[in-house]
Amino acid sequence: MAEWVVVDVETSGMKPAVDRVLSVAAVVVDDDGEVTDEFTTLLNPGVDPGPVHVHGLTPALLAGKPRFADVAAELGRMLEGRTVVAHNAAFDASFLAAEARRAGLEPPLTRYVCTLDLAGRLHLSTADLKLSTLAGHFGVEQRAAHDAYDDAVVLAGVFSGLLGVAAEKDVTPTVRRLSEMVPHPDTGYLVSTVWAQALAAPRVWRPAGRLKRGGGLVQGMEVVFTQDVDCDPDEIASVVVDAGLYVADRLGSRTSLAVCDAPNAVRGRAAFARKKGLELVPSARLVEMLADVAPGRPVTPARPVDDAQESLF
């Protein structure tokens, strides 16, 4: 049995809690990138299909097509015992899990690899990490963007290229297990329990401002990980929080530094952080710095109002 199954879904929107899967494709590949089995279908979501200008799936085209519950068994057969591969895999995994729950079924996947994360760890010389860009980088022909089947076939070729680079650089793809994931409180996409706990950690220290060049860490600083990191951020997140710092998903006014292992990165969060004048800190250096964090200023709790005072108002 081949180990990998590349999956792509097209959806009616971006929120797995309310939006629906319109089409799904699964392409089974071996370690050499050869396709050994495949499955694809359109689905009748029972709701408005959303951005037709993006995916081209009109209500007329989806009318009469099967519901997710009708194809769940066949899809489950394709995914069973295999590691799902997807680009921005949290998106695809979240929607498949949500559709299964609506149908009263178990999610059809148990573990997955995200090619977006893997590509970031490999520090490829690309302007961005979009599927179309990676396809061009690895010489994979893309015929119909936002078509689930074509995207899955293209990603299969891209994944083969990524595995080759990973082998050269001794990088092992990170495998996420669905049993260890929970919905993100804002997006609903699946994130690890470790990451969710780090995001939800109470902010007991006042914002400590930006990291100064040559300076040290201070409790209350906020850390954002770019896509160009050598490690899985989950491996560091709890250490960051335990040291009195915070982690965030995106760069903002309170961001103190960005973690980046590609000093010349010109894409995504790394480029934005550089534009904003934030320090880019390698992940290994961050771990070293976390051993010596200066005390921050605690958040002052609100003064309790006793009954006598309250009676005056």
C-alpha positions in Angstrom: 0.0 0.0 0.0 1.3 3.4 -1.0 2.1 5.6 2.0 0.8 9.0 0.8 -2.5 10.3 -0.4 -2.6 13.8 -1.8 -5.9 15.6 -1.1 -7.5 18.8 -2.2 -11.0 20.3 -1.5 -12.9 23.2 -3.0 -15.3 24.9 -0.6 -18.2 27.4 -0.5 -16.2 29.6 1.9 -13.4 29.8 4.4 -15.2 28.7 7.6 -15.4 24.9 8.2 -18.1 25.4 10.9 -20.6 26.8 8.4 -19.2 26.5 4.8 -19.3 23.2 2.8 -17.1 21.1 0.6 -18.0 21.3 -3.1 -15.5 18.9 -4.5 -12.8 16.6 -3.2 -10.0 14.8 -4.9 -7.6 12.2 -3.5 -4.5 10.9 -5.4 -2.5 8.1 -3.9 1.3 8.3 -4.7 4.3 6.2 -3.8 7.6 7.5 -2.6 8.7 8.0 -6.2 5.7 10.2 -6.9 3.9 7.6 -9.1 0.1 7.7 -9.0 -1.3 4.3 -7.9 -4.9 5.2 -7.3 -7.2 8.2 -7.4 -10.7 9.4 -6.5 -12.5 12.6 -7.3 -16.1 13.8 -7.1 -18.2 16.9 -7.1 -20.6 17.3 -4.1 -24.0 18.9 -3.7 -23.5 21.0 -0.5 -27.1 21.9 -0.1 -26.1 25.6 0.2 -25.0 28.4 -2.0 -21.6 27.5 -3.5 -20.1 30.8 -2.7 -17.3 32.3 -4.8 -18.1 30.8 -8.2 -15.6 33.2 -9.9 -12.9 31.3 -8.0 -13.8 27.6 -8.3 -16.3 27.7 -11.2 -18.7 25.4 -9.4 -22.2 26.7 -10.1 -25.4 25.6 -8.5 -26.5 24.0 -11.8 -23.2 22.1 -12.0 -23.6 20.7 -8.5 -27.3 19.9 -8.7 -27.9 16.2 -8.5 -24.4 15.4 -7.3 -23.9 13.2 -4.2 -23.8 14.5 -0.7 -20.7 14.0 1.4 -22.3 11.1 3.3 -22.8 9.3 0.0 -19.1 9.2 -0.8 -17.6 9.1 2.7 -17.0 5.3 2.5 -15.1 5.5 -0.8 -13.1 8.5 0.4 -12.4 6.7 3.7 -11.1 3.7 1.8 -8.6 5.9 -0.1 -7.4 7.6 3.0 -7.4 4.7 5.5 -3.9 3.8 6.7 -2.2 6.5 4.7 -0.8 9.9 5.5 -2.8 12.7 3.9 -0.7 15.4 2.1 -2.3 18.8 1.4 -1.2 22.4 0.8 -2.2 24.4 3.9 -3.4 21.0 5.2 -5.2 22.5 8.2 -7.7 23.9 5.8 -8.5 20.6 4.0 -8.3 18.5 7.2 -10.7 20.9 9.0 -13.3 20.8 6.2 -13.2 17.1 5.8 -13.5 16.6 9.6 -16.4 19.1 9.7 -18.3 17.3 6.9 -17.8 14.0 8.6 -19.2 15.3 11.8 -22.3 16.7 10.0 -22.9 13.2 8.6 -22.5 11.6 12.0 -19.2 9.9 10.9 -15.7 9.7 12.0 -13.2 12.0 10.1 -11.8 10.1 7.1 -8.2 11.0 8.0 -6.0 10.3 11.0 -2.8 12.1 10.1 -1.5 14.6 7.6 1.5 16.5 6.3 1.3 20.1 5.2 3.4 20.9 2.1 3.2 24.6 2.9 5.0 24.0 6.2 7.5 21.6 4.6 8.3 24.0 1.8 9.0 26.7 4.4 11.4 24.5 6.3 13.3 23.8 3.1 14.1 27.5 2.4 13.4 27.3 -1.3 14.4 30.2 -3.5 10.9 31.1 -4.5 9.1 34.4 -4.2 6.3 32.8 -2.2 5.0 29.3 -1.3 1.8 29.3 -3.3 1.1 26.0 -5.1 1.4 27.6 -8.5 4.8 29.0 -7.6 6.1 25.7 -6.3 4.7 23.9 -9.4 6.8 26.3 -11.5 9.8 25.7 -9.3 9.6 22.0 -9.7 8.5 22.0 -13.4 5.1 20.6 -12.7 2.4 21.6 -15.2 -0.7 23.2 -13.8 -3.8 23.2 -16.1 -6.7 24.3 -14.0 -6.0 26.1 -10.7 -8.8 25.7 -8.1 -9.9 22.5 -9.6 -9.6 19.9 -6.8 -8.4 17.1 -9.1 -5.8 19.1 -11.0 -4.6 20.7 -7.8 -4.2 17.3 -6.2 -2.3 16.0 -9.2 -0.1 19.1 -9.3 0.6 18.8 -5.6 1.6 15.2 -6.0 4.3 16.3 -8.3 5.3 19.2 -6.1 5.4 16.8 -3.0 7.7 14.5 -4.9 10.1 17.4 -5.5 9.8 18.5 -1.9 10.7 15.0 -0.6 13.8 15.0 -2.8 15.0 18.3 -1.4 14.1 17.2 2.1 16.2 14.1 1.7 19.2 16.2 0.5 18.8 18.6 3.5 18.0 15.8 6.0 14.6 17.3 6.8 11.8 15.0 8.0 8.2 16.1 7.2 6.2 16.9 10.3 3.2 14.5 10.6 0.2 15.9 12.4 -2.3 13.6 14.1 -5.9 14.5 14.1 -6.3 13.2 17.6 -3.9 15.9 18.8 -5.6 18.8 17.0 -8.3 21.2 18.1 -10.1 24.0 16.3 -8.4 27.4 16.3 -10.7 29.8 18.4 -10.7 32.4 15.6 -10.5 30.5 12.3 -11.9 27.1 13.2 -8.9 25.5 11.4 -7.2 22.6 13.2 -4.1 23.5 15.2 -2.2 21.4 17.6 -3.2 21.3 21.3 0.2 22.7 22.2 -0.2 25.7 19.8 -3.8 26.4 21.0 -2.7 26.4 24.6 0.2 28.7 23.8 -2.2 31.2 22.0 -4.6 31.1 24.9 -2.0 31.6 27.6 -3.0 34.4 30.0 -1.1 37.6 29.3 0.1 38.5 32.8 2.9 40.8 31.7 2.5 44.1 30.0 3.6 44.4 26.4 7.4 44.8 26.4 7.9 46.4 23.1 10.3 45.3 20.3 13.4 43.4 20.7 16.4 45.7 20.2 19.3 44.6 18.1 21.9 43.0 20.4 19.4 43.2 23.3 17.7 40.4 25.3 14.3 39.1 25.8 11.8 40.6 28.3 8.7 39.0 29.8 5.7 40.4 27.9 7.4 40.3 24.5 5.3 38.7 21.6 6.8 36.2 19.2 5.6 35.4 15.7 7.0 32.5 13.7 7.5 32.9 10.0 7.2 30.1 7.5 10.9 29.9 7.1 11.9 28.1 10.3 14.0 24.9 10.6 11.9 23.4 13.4 8.3 22.8 14.2 7.1 25.9 16.2 5.2 23.5 18.5 8.6 22.4 19.8 9.3 25.9 21.1 5.9 27.4 21.8 5.5 26.1 25.3 9.1 27.1 26.2 8.3 30.7 25.0 5.2 30.8 27.1 6.9 29.3 30.2 9.5 32.0 30.0 6.8 34.7 30.2 6.6 35.6 26.5 3.6 35.2 24.2 3.1 33.7 20.8 0.8 35.0 18.1 -0.4 33.8 14.6 0.2 37.1 12.9 2.4 40.2 13.0 0.8 43.2 14.7 1.5 46.3 16.8 2.5 44.2 19.8 4.9 41.9 17.9 8.4 42.1 19.4 10.3 39.8 17.1 9.9 37.3 14.3 11.5 33.8 14.2 13.2 33.1 10.9 16.0 30.7 9.8 16.4 32.2 6.3 18.1 35.6 6.8 17.5 36.4 3.1 13.9 35.5 3.0 11.9 37.9 0.9 8.4 36.4 1.3 5.5 36.3 3.7 5.9 37.1 7.3 9.7 37.4 7.0 9.4 40.1 4.4 6.7 41.9 6.3 8.6 41.8 9.6 11.7 43.2 7.8 9.6 46.0 6.3 8.3 46.8 9.8 11.9 46.9 11.2 11.4 43.9 13.5 14.4 41.7 14.4 14.5 38.3 12.7 15.8 35.7 15.2 16.9 32.2 14.2 15.0 29.5 16.1 18.1 28.0 17.7 19.2 31.5 18.8 15.7 32.1 20.3 16.0 28.9 22.4 19.4 30.2 23.7 17.9 33.6 24.5 15.0 32.0 26.4 17.4 30.8 29.0 17.9 34.4 30.2 14.7 36.5 30.1 14.5 39.8 32.0 11.6 40.4 34.3 8.7 42.3 32.8 6.1 44.5 34.3 3.1 42.6 35.6 -0.4 43.6 34.6 -2.0 45.5 37.4 -5.2 43.8 38.5 -8.3 45.9 38.9 -8.7 47.1 42.5 -11.7 45.4 44.1 -14.6 47.5 45.2 -15.9 46.7 48.7 -19.6 46.9 49.6 -19.2 50.2 51.5 -17.6 51.9 48.5 -20.2 50.4 46.1 -23.0 51.9 48.2 -21.7 55.4 47.5 -22.5 55.1 43.8 
